[in-house]
Amino acid sequence: MEEVSMGTKVLNGFLTLMVGVLVLILIAVVVCLILAAFGIF
């Protein structure tokens, strides 16, 4: 399977984007918890 359909490319890009967003949200939550633990935030 050399050819990848456009829909598959779009889906893969979308899934990659979603994973990236989820990771960023998790990191942001962890940072906020750390700041809250130290009483900065």
C-alpha distance (Angstrom), angle and dihedral (degrees) to the residues before:
residue distance angle dihedral
M1 . . .
E2 3.79 . .
E3 3.81 97.1 .
V4 3.77 118.5 71.5
S5 3.79 115.6 -161.7
M6 3.79 120.4 -121.5
G7 3.80 91.6 -116.6
T8 3.81 91.2 55.8
K9 3.81 91.0 50.2
V10 3.80 91.4 49.9
L11 3.80 91.5 46.6
N12 3.80 92.6 48.9
G13 3.81 91.1 48.2
F14 3.79 91.3 48.1
L15 3.82 92.7 49.0
T16 3.80 91.2 47.9
L17 3.81 89.7 50.6
M18 3.81 91.8 49.2
V19 3.82 91.9 49.9
G20 3.81 89.6 49.8
V21 3.80 91.7 50.2
L22 3.82 91.9 48.4
V23 3.81 91.2 50.4
L24 3.81 91.0 49.6
I25 3.82 90.8 49.7
L26 3.82 91.5 49.7
I27 3.82 91.0 49.5
A28 3.82 90.7 48.2
V29 3.82 90.9 50.7
V30 3.81 92.0 49.4
V31 3.82 91.3 48.7
C32 3.82 91.0 49.7
L33 3.81 91.0 49.4
I34 3.81 91.1 50.5
L35 3.81 91.6 48.8
A36 3.80 90.8 46.9
A37 3.82 90.3 49.9
F38 3.80 89.9 54.9
G39 3.80 91.6 44.1
I40 3.81 94.2 -120.1
F41 3.78 98.3 113.4
